[in-house]
Every structure is written in structure tokens, then in C-alpha cells.
């Protein structure tokens, strides 16, 4: 009994230390779990933003083809517009710091006008407005990655998920612009000097990216590059708008599939 009483201060001290250590471990575990849950939500938002980007890119290509004189793709617009509206509704749950940014407000404000009024615009105005809208979506992707600290998530090759997404989404937008421009060129069977310059620039950007990548061989993208060079960038384009749009969409899907597999 005397031994127990003698050691009581030591026992109490050890117990206090263990209690403090346990509290620290619990707090760290709780913080880690909270960060992981937040990042998981961020990844889900990032995926929906990617889907929003892809559908608006399709909308740009189809509407440009329609405005340039080919109505064959127009029947796809209603379901596509429904998809875009659904993605926007899902993204209404984004954290306030993201929803309050100028880029996201631009997306929410600009899309209704694009959906309702594109028919009243010239093909050039339609492309420019879509490009501005998509630039805002891409900026929102970067803001989402920063807000949810996704750059801290490592890749197996040492790259961060955010960096990988940024690079792949950049080339995806180049392919998307090439699809929109090329669909318009094919629709009117004429490639203006301005369109030729833009397409050559996009062709070079896509080619440089594909040549430097180890993630995939990108055979479908390379096929699109060949089509642009041999059937679009010529005096009289020799590819149908519908065929070109679908081939370019397959190339874009290939880029997105690499992105989603990483």
C-alpha cells in the first residue's frame, strides 16, 4: 500500500502524459480525416468541372458548324444543353470561396446567354463567346484545385494531380478549339486565311504536346492532326462537318481518358 502511495505521483504523471499524447494523436487523426474528406469532395467537384468543360466544348463545335451552314449536328444540342445545365446545378454546391470568384460568376452569368442567343450571333462572335466561357471554366478548375489543396496529392511519377490536370486540360482545349474551327471550315467547305493561321497554331500546339508525352501514344489525336493537315488546311476542305466533328470528339475523348486514368 505504501509503495502504491509512493508511486502515485509517477502514475499520475505518466497517465497525464499518455492522455496528452492521446489527445494530440486524436486531433491529428481528426484533422487528417477532415482534410481527406475535403479533398475527396474537391476531386468530385473537379470531375464535374471537367464534364462541364467537355460539354461546353461540344456545344461550341456544334453551334459553329450550324452557324457555318451545316445543320446535321443540331439535333444533338437539346440533350447537350440539358447536360450542361445539370452539371451547373451539381456545381452549385461548390464552396463559397469558389462560387464567389469572378471566373465562376462569369460561367453562371454567360452560359444562359450562350444557350439562348447563339443563333443571333455570327460564327466569329459565337466562337469568341464560347472561348471566353471556357477560359472561365478552366480558371475555375485551377481555383478548385488550389482551394482543396489538391496540388499536395502526389502522382506515382512525382507530379501532382493538379499539375497533370492543368497540362491535359490545356491540350484538351486546343483539341476542342481545333474541333470547333475545323467543323466550321468543313461545314462551309472553305478555310479563310485567319482560320488557317489559327488551325496551324493549334495543330502545332497539339503536336508538340503529344510528342513530349509518355502517358499515351495518342493514336486518335495523331489521326486528327493528319486530317487537319491533309483535309482541312487545303484550298477546298475535303471532309464532311459531321465526320470531322466526330473524329475530333474521339480525339478529345482520348485526352480525357488519359486524364481520368491518372
C-alpha positions as CSV (number, residue, x, y, z in Angstrom):
1,X,0.0,0.0,0.0
2,X,2.8,2.4,0.9
3,X,4.5,1.5,-2.4
4,X,1.4,2.5,-4.3
5,X,1.1,5.7,-2.5
6,X,4.7,6.5,-3.0
7,X,4.4,5.8,-6.8
8,X,1.1,7.6,-7.1
9,X,2.6,10.9,-8.4
10,X,4.6,9.0,-11.0
11,X,1.5,7.0,-12.1
12,X,-0.5,10.3,-12.3
13,X,2.3,11.9,-14.3
14,X,2.5,9.0,-16.8
15,X,-1.3,9.0,-17.1
16,X,-1.3,12.7,-17.8
17,X,1.4,12.3,-20.5
18,X,-0.5,9.5,-22.1
19,X,-3.7,11.5,-22.0
20,X,-2.0,14.4,-23.7
21,X,-0.3,12.2,-26.3
22,X,-3.7,10.5,-27.0
23,X,-5.3,13.9,-27.4
24,X,-2.6,15.0,-29.9
25,X,-2.9,11.8,-31.9
26,X,-6.7,12.1,-32.0
27,X,-6.6,15.7,-33.1
28,X,-4.1,14.9,-35.8
29,X,-6.2,12.0,-37.0
30,X,-9.3,14.1,-36.9
31,X,-7.6,16.9,-38.9
32,X,-6.2,14.3,-41.4
33,X,-9.7,12.8,-41.9
34,X,-11.2,16.2,-42.3
35,X,-8.6,17.1,-45.0
36,X,-9.1,13.8,-46.8
37,X,-12.9,14.3,-46.8
38,X,-12.4,17.8,-48.1
39,X,-10.0,16.6,-50.8
40,X,-12.4,13.9,-51.9
41,X,-15.1,16.5,-52.3
42,X,-12.7,18.6,-54.2
43,X,-11.9,15.7,-56.6
44,X,-15.6,15.2,-57.2
45,X,-16.1,18.9,-58.0
46,X,-13.0,18.7,-60.3
47,X,-14.5,15.8,-62.1
48,X,-17.8,17.6,-62.6
49,X,-15.9,20.7,-63.8
50,X,-14.1,18.5,-66.3
51,X,-17.5,17.2,-67.5
52,X,-18.8,20.8,-67.8
53,X,-15.8,21.8,-69.8
54,X,-16.2,18.8,-72.2
55,X,-19.9,19.5,-72.8
56,X,-19.4,23.3,-73.4
57,X,-16.6,22.4,-75.8
58,X,-19.0,20.2,-77.7
59,X,-21.6,23.0,-77.7
60,X,-19.1,25.3,-79.2
61,X,-18.2,22.9,-82.0
62,X,-21.8,22.0,-82.9
63,X,-23.1,25.6,-82.9
64,X,-20.1,26.8,-85.0
65,X,-21.0,24.1,-87.6
66,X,-24.6,25.1,-87.5
67,X,-23.8,28.8,-87.9
68,X,-21.5,27.9,-90.8
69,X,-24.3,26.2,-92.7
70,X,-24.4,22.5,-91.6
71,X,-27.5,21.5,-89.6
72,X,-26.7,17.8,-89.3
73,X,-25.4,18.1,-85.8
74,X,-28.1,20.4,-84.5
75,X,-30.3,17.5,-83.2
76,X,-27.6,16.9,-80.5
77,X,-28.0,20.3,-79.0
78,X,-31.0,19.8,-76.7
79,X,-29.6,16.9,-74.7
80,X,-26.2,18.6,-74.7
81,X,-27.7,21.7,-73.2
82,X,-29.5,19.7,-70.6
83,X,-26.2,18.0,-69.6
84,X,-24.6,21.4,-69.2
85,X,-27.5,22.7,-67.0
86,X,-27.3,19.6,-64.9
87,X,-23.5,20.0,-64.4
88,X,-24.1,23.6,-63.4
89,X,-26.8,22.6,-60.9
90,X,-24.4,20.0,-59.4
91,X,-21.7,22.6,-59.1
92,X,-24.0,24.9,-57.2
93,X,-22.7,23.1,-54.1
94,X,-19.2,24.4,-54.6
95,X,-17.7,26.1,-51.5
96,X,-18.4,29.8,-51.3
97,X,-14.8,30.9,-51.9
98,X,-15.0,29.2,-55.4
99,X,-18.6,30.2,-56.2
100,X,-17.8,33.8,-55.3
101,X,-14.9,34.1,-57.7
102,X,-15.2,36.3,-60.8
103,X,-14.4,33.3,-63.1
104,X,-17.3,31.2,-61.7
105,X,-19.7,34.2,-61.7
106,X,-18.8,34.6,-65.4
107,X,-19.6,31.0,-66.1
108,X,-23.0,31.2,-64.4
109,X,-23.9,34.6,-66.0
110,X,-22.6,33.9,-69.5
111,X,-24.0,30.4,-70.2
112,X,-27.7,31.3,-70.3
113,X,-26.9,34.0,-72.9
114,X,-24.9,31.5,-75.0
115,X,-27.7,28.9,-74.8
116,X,-30.4,31.3,-75.7
117,X,-28.8,33.7,-78.2
118,X,-26.1,31.9,-80.2
119,X,-28.4,31.7,-83.2
120,X,-28.4,35.6,-83.3
121,X,-24.6,35.8,-83.4
122,X,-22.1,35.5,-86.2
123,X,-19.9,32.4,-86.2
124,X,-16.9,34.5,-85.1
125,X,-18.9,36.0,-82.2
126,X,-20.1,32.6,-81.2
127,X,-16.6,31.2,-81.1
128,X,-15.3,34.1,-79.2
129,X,-18.0,34.0,-76.6
130,X,-17.6,30.2,-76.1
131,X,-13.8,30.7,-75.8
132,X,-14.3,33.3,-73.0
133,X,-16.7,31.0,-71.2
134,X,-14.4,28.0,-71.4
135,X,-11.4,30.1,-70.3
136,X,-13.5,30.9,-67.2
137,X,-14.3,27.2,-66.6
138,X,-10.5,26.4,-66.9
139,X,-9.8,29.2,-64.4
140,X,-12.4,27.7,-62.0
141,X,-10.7,24.3,-62.3
142,X,-7.4,25.8,-61.1
143,X,-9.2,27.7,-58.3
144,X,-10.9,24.5,-57.2
145,X,-7.6,22.6,-57.1
146,X,-6.0,25.4,-55.0
147,X,-8.9,25.7,-52.6
148,X,-9.0,22.0,-51.9
149,X,-5.2,21.8,-51.8
150,X,-5.1,19.1,-54.5
151,X,-1.6,20.1,-55.5
152,X,-0.4,18.3,-52.4
153,X,-1.7,15.0,-53.7
154,X,1.3,13.2,-55.3
155,X,1.4,11.2,-58.5
156,X,3.4,8.0,-58.9
157,X,5.8,9.8,-61.1
158,X,6.2,12.7,-58.7
159,X,3.8,15.0,-60.4
160,X,0.8,16.5,-58.6
161,X,-2.7,15.7,-59.7
162,X,-3.4,19.4,-60.1
163,X,-0.4,19.9,-62.4
164,X,-1.3,16.9,-64.5
165,X,-4.9,18.1,-64.9
166,X,-3.7,21.6,-65.8
167,X,-1.5,20.3,-68.6
168,X,-4.0,17.8,-70.0
169,X,-6.9,20.3,-69.9
170,X,-4.8,22.8,-71.7
171,X,-4.2,20.5,-74.6
172,X,-7.8,19.3,-74.4
173,X,-8.9,22.9,-75.0
174,X,-6.5,23.1,-78.0
175,X,-8.2,20.0,-79.4
176,X,-11.6,21.5,-78.6
177,X,-10.8,24.7,-80.4
178,X,-9.5,22.7,-83.4
179,X,-12.7,20.7,-83.4
180,X,-14.8,23.9,-83.4
181,X,-12.8,25.7,-86.1
182,X,-12.5,22.7,-88.3
183,X,-16.2,21.8,-88.1
184,X,-17.0,25.3,-89.3
185,X,-14.5,25.1,-92.1
186,X,-15.8,21.7,-93.2
187,X,-19.4,23.0,-93.0
188,X,-18.8,25.8,-95.5
189,X,-16.1,23.9,-97.5
190,X,-13.8,27.0,-97.2
191,X,-10.8,27.8,-95.0
192,X,-10.1,31.5,-94.6
193,X,-6.6,32.8,-94.0
194,X,-7.5,33.7,-90.4
195,X,-8.9,30.2,-89.8
196,X,-5.8,28.6,-91.5
197,X,-3.5,30.5,-89.2
198,X,-5.4,29.5,-86.1
199,X,-5.7,25.9,-87.1
200,X,-1.9,25.7,-87.9
201,X,-1.2,27.2,-84.4
202,X,-3.5,24.7,-82.7
203,X,-2.1,21.8,-84.8
204,X,1.5,22.7,-83.8
205,X,0.5,23.1,-80.1
206,X,-1.2,19.7,-80.0
207,X,1.6,18.0,-82.0
208,X,4.2,19.4,-79.6
209,X,2.3,18.2,-76.6
210,X,1.7,14.7,-77.9
211,X,5.4,14.3,-79.0
212,X,6.6,15.1,-75.5
213,X,4.2,12.9,-73.5
214,X,4.8,9.4,-72.0
215,X,1.3,8.9,-70.7
216,X,-0.1,7.7,-74.0
217,X,0.7,7.3,-77.7
218,X,-2.4,9.3,-78.6
219,X,-3.2,7.5,-81.9
220,X,-6.6,9.1,-82.3
221,X,-5.2,12.6,-81.7
222,X,-2.5,11.9,-84.3
223,X,-5.2,10.8,-86.7
224,X,-7.0,14.1,-86.1
225,X,-3.7,16.0,-86.8
226,X,-3.4,14.2,-90.1
227,X,-6.9,15.0,-91.0
228,X,-6.4,18.7,-90.2
229,X,-3.2,18.8,-92.3
230,X,-4.5,16.8,-95.3
231,X,-8.2,17.5,-95.4
232,X,-8.8,20.8,-93.7
233,X,-5.8,23.1,-94.3
234,X,-6.2,22.9,-98.1
235,X,-7.8,25.1,-100.7
236,X,-11.1,23.2,-100.7
237,X,-11.6,21.2,-97.5
238,X,-12.5,17.6,-98.3
239,X,-14.1,16.3,-95.1
240,X,-17.7,16.5,-94.0
241,X,-18.5,18.5,-90.9
242,X,-20.2,15.6,-89.1
243,X,-17.3,13.3,-89.8
244,X,-14.7,15.8,-88.7
245,X,-16.6,16.7,-85.5
246,X,-16.9,13.0,-84.5
247,X,-13.3,12.3,-85.3
248,X,-12.2,15.3,-83.2
249,X,-14.6,14.3,-80.4
250,X,-12.9,10.8,-80.4
251,X,-9.5,12.6,-80.1
252,X,-10.7,14.7,-77.2
253,X,-12.2,11.7,-75.5
254,X,-8.8,10.1,-75.8
255,X,-7.2,13.0,-74.0
256,X,-9.8,12.9,-71.3
257,X,-9.4,9.2,-70.8
258,X,-5.7,9.6,-70.1
259,X,-6.6,12.4,-67.7
260,X,-9.1,10.2,-65.8
261,X,-6.8,7.2,-65.6
262,X,-4.0,9.1,-63.8
